[in-house]
Amino acid sequence: MEAKAHLKYVRISPRKVQIVCDLIRGKSVGAAMGILMQTPKSASEPMIKLLKSAAANAENNHEMDPERLYVSEVFATPGPIIKRIMPRAQGRAYRINKRTSHVTIALKEKA
């Protein structure tokens, strides 16, 4: 049994979120929370909220023991791209892509 939580349309590039995901994959929930608290990345704050949500889902919906939970799966996939333009010289316009992410985290109990 695993408990999942999803974070959709977060306004951070999936490439940047994936760096933080790699830090906590396979860690216990307490260790992952400590790592996220000390990581100076912009993606760590939404990931803390997502990890807390997944832990609450595991405890309340699946009756799992919160002390034995670990991060079994965490990944970030690209969401829709918000396209903007930047005015340039001689009437040109360059495209600015503001990328979004969908992050999924799954927790399991250690046997």
SVG drawing of the C-alpha trace seen along z (x, -y; Angstrom):
<svg xmlns="http://www.w3.org/2000/svg" viewBox="-9 -49 30 55">
<polyline fill="none" stroke="black" stroke-width="0.4" points="0.0,0.0 1.3,-3.5 0.0,-6.9 0.3,-9.6 0.1,-13.3 0.2,-15.5 1.2,-19.1 0.0,-20.5 0.8,-23.7 3.7,-24.8 5.5,-27.7 9.0,-26.2 10.8,-24.5 10.7,-20.7 14.4,-20.6 14.9,-22.6 12.3,-20.6 14.0,-17.3 17.2,-18.4 15.2,-18.6 13.4,-15.3 16.7,-13.5 17.7,-14.6 14.8,-13.0 14.1,-9.8 14.4,-6.7 14.8,-8.6 12.5,-8.3 9.9,-11.1 11.8,-12.6 15.1,-12.6 13.5,-14.0 11.8,-16.8 15.2,-17.7 16.9,-17.8 14.2,-20.0 14.3,-22.4 18.0,-22.9 18.0,-23.1 18.3,-26.6 16.3,-25.9 13.0,-27.6 11.4,-24.2 12.0,-23.0 9.2,-25.1 6.4,-23.5 8.0,-20.1 7.8,-20.4 4.0,-21.1 3.6,-18.2 5.6,-15.8 3.4,-16.8 0.3,-16.2 1.4,-12.8 2.3,-11.9 -1.2,-13.0 -2.8,-11.0 -0.9,-7.9 -1.8,-8.3 -5.5,-9.3 -6.6,-7.5 -4.5,-4.4 -3.9,-3.9 -0.1,-3.7 2.4,-4.2 3.9,-7.7 7.2,-6.5 7.8,-3.8 7.1,-5.9 9.7,-6.5 9.7,-8.2 9.3,-5.4 8.7,-7.5 9.0,-11.2 9.2,-12.8 8.4,-16.0 6.8,-16.1 6.4,-19.2 3.1,-21.1 1.7,-23.6 4.1,-26.4 3.0,-29.9 4.3,-31.9 5.2,-35.5 7.1,-37.9 10.0,-40.2 10.4,-43.3 13.8,-43.5 15.5,-45.9 14.1,-47.0 10.5,-45.9 11.4,-42.2 9.9,-40.1 11.6,-37.1 9.5,-34.4 9.9,-33.8 8.7,-30.3 7.5,-30.2 7.6,-26.6 5.3,-24.8 5.6,-21.4 3.4,-18.6 5.1,-16.9 4.1,-13.5 5.3,-11.9 4.5,-8.4 5.1,-7.1 5.4,-3.4 5.8,-1.7 9.1,0.1 8.5,3.8"/>
</svg>
